[in-house]
Amino acid sequence: MEYYEVLARRRMYRHFSTDPIPQDALDRILSSATRGPSAGFTQGFDFLILNDALSLGQFWSLALTDKWRKTTSMHKDLWNAPVVIIPLANPQAYAQRYSEPDKEYSNLDSEVNWPVPYWHIDTAFASMLILNSVVNENLGALFFGLFRNMNSIKEAFGIPEGLVPIGAIAIGHPSSSELSASSKRGRRPRSSQFHFNRF
Ligand SMILES: Cc1cc2nc3c(=O)[nH]c(=O)nc-3n(C[C@H](O)[C@H](O)[C@H](O)COP(=O)(O)O)c2cc1C
C-alpha cells in the first residue's frame, strides 16, 4: 500500500470478527515496531502479545467489568480480536542508558530529571508503527486505555516490576466500521493547529 494511503486509511476499529491473523502478517507488524526512534537508542520498550484464547479471556475479564461488557454497544465485538498487544515502557532502561559515559553530560541518570518521559514517547512511537502496519496488512486495530486491575494484569502475565503498560492494541479483522462519538468530532482545521514562525 502506498505510504500516504496507509495514513489516510488509519483509524480505530472497535468491532472485530474472530477470524485469525496470519502469522506472517503478525510477524511483519511486530517487526515494524522495532523500526522507530528512541532516545539514546535505548529501545526501552517491550511488548506482551496475547494470542491464545486462555490469555485473551483472562485479559478481557481483568481489563473490563462484566457489566460494561454486557451493556456496551460501541465495543461489543472488541474482545473477538484474535490478538492484543500490550506495549510496555521501561523508565529504568532510560535512566540507565543516560548514565553511560556518552550521556553523562545530560544529567538524566534519574527519572525525575527528565523534562518529558521519553519512555512513554518512544513506546507510543512504536505503537504508532504497529497501528500503521496493521492498515498495510488490511487489518484493523484499536489502541485503548487500561484503567483497572493494572496490578492483577501485570501479575497474571508475569510483567516485570518497573515496566509500565501504556495501554493495549487490539488487532483483528474489522466486522463493522461504526465510528465512536470521539471519532465523529472531526479533525481540527489545519489553520488552527499549525503555527508557522510564531504561535
Ligand atoms: C492514548 C489513546 C487512548 C485511547 N483510548 C481509547 C479507549 O480507551 N477506547 C476507545 O474506544 N478509543 C480509544 N482511543 C481511540 C481514540 O478515540 C481515537 O484515536 C480518536 O477518536 C480518533 O479516531 P481515529 O483514531 O479513528 O482517527 C484512544 C486513542 C489514544 C491515542
The ligand as an SDF file (V2000), in Angstrom:
LIG
                    3D

 31 33  0  0  0  0  0  0  0  0999 V2000
   -3.8190    7.3400   24.0840 C   0  0  0  0  0  0  0  0  0  0  0  0
   -5.1060    6.9120   23.4410 C   0  0  0  0  0  0  0  0  0  0  0  0
   -6.0870    6.2990   24.2100 C   0  0  0  0  0  0  0  0  0  0  0  0
   -7.2790    5.8820   23.6190 C   0  0  0  0  0  0  0  0  0  0  0  0
   -8.1940    5.2220   24.3840 N   0  0  0  0  0  0  0  0  0  0  0  0
   -9.3050    4.7430   23.8000 C   0  0  0  0  0  0  0  0  0  0  0  0
  -10.2080    3.9350   24.5550 C   0  0  0  0  0  0  0  0  0  0  0  0
   -9.9800    3.6440   25.7540 O   0  0  0  0  0  0  0  0  0  0  0  0
  -11.3310    3.4930   23.9330 N   0  0  0  0  0  0  0  0  0  0  0  0
  -11.5870    3.7800   22.6140 C   0  0  0  0  0  0  0  0  0  0  0  0
  -12.6090    3.3290   22.0970 O   0  0  0  0  0  0  0  0  0  0  0  0
  -10.7400    4.5130   21.8710 N   0  0  0  0  0  0  0  0  0  0  0  0
   -9.6130    4.9970   22.4250 C   0  0  0  0  0  0  0  0  0  0  0  0
   -8.7210    5.7280   21.6770 N   0  0  0  0  0  0  0  0  0  0  0  0
   -9.0090    5.9990   20.2580 C   0  0  0  0  0  0  0  0  0  0  0  0
   -9.4370    7.4340   20.0120 C   0  0  0  0  0  0  0  0  0  0  0  0
  -10.7680    7.6150   20.4500 O   0  0  0  0  0  0  0  0  0  0  0  0
   -9.3140    7.7110   18.5040 C   0  0  0  0  0  0  0  0  0  0  0  0
   -7.9770    7.5990   18.1190 O   0  0  0  0  0  0  0  0  0  0  0  0
   -9.8250    9.0980   18.1410 C   0  0  0  0  0  0  0  0  0  0  0  0
  -11.2030    9.1930   18.3810 O   0  0  0  0  0  0  0  0  0  0  0  0
   -9.5780    9.4300   16.6630 C   0  0  0  0  0  0  0  0  0  0  0  0
  -10.1660    8.4410   15.8360 O   0  0  0  0  0  0  0  0  0  0  0  0
   -9.3000    7.5850   14.7960 P   0  0  0  0  0  0  0  0  0  0  0  0
   -8.0960    7.0610   15.5140 O   0  0  0  0  0  0  0  0  0  0  0  0
  -10.2490    6.5010   14.3370 O   0  0  0  0  0  0  0  0  0  0  0  0
   -8.9010    8.5240   13.6840 O   0  0  0  0  0  0  0  0  0  0  0  0
   -7.5210    6.1310   22.2380 C   0  0  0  0  0  0  0  0  0  0  0  0
   -6.5180    6.7420   21.4700 C   0  0  0  0  0  0  0  0  0  0  0  0
   -5.3260    7.1200   22.0590 C   0  0  0  0  0  0  0  0  0  0  0  0
   -4.2630    7.7450   21.1890 C   0  0  0  0  0  0  0  0  0  0  0  0
  1  2  1  0
  2  3  1  0
  2 30  2  0
  3  4  2  0
  4  5  1  0
  4 28  1  0
  5  6  2  0
  6  7  1  0
  6 13  1  0
  7  8  2  0
  7  9  1  0
  9 10  1  0
 10 11  2  0
 10 12  1  0
 12 13  2  0
 13 14  1  0
 14 15  1  0
 14 28  1  0
 15 16  1  0
 16 17  1  0
 16 18  1  0
 18 19  1  0
 18 20  1  0
 20 21  1  0
 20 22  1  0
 22 23  1  0
 23 24  1  0
 24 25  2  0
 24 26  1  0
 24 27  1  0
 28 29  2  0
 29 30  1  0
 30 31  1  0
M  END
$$$$
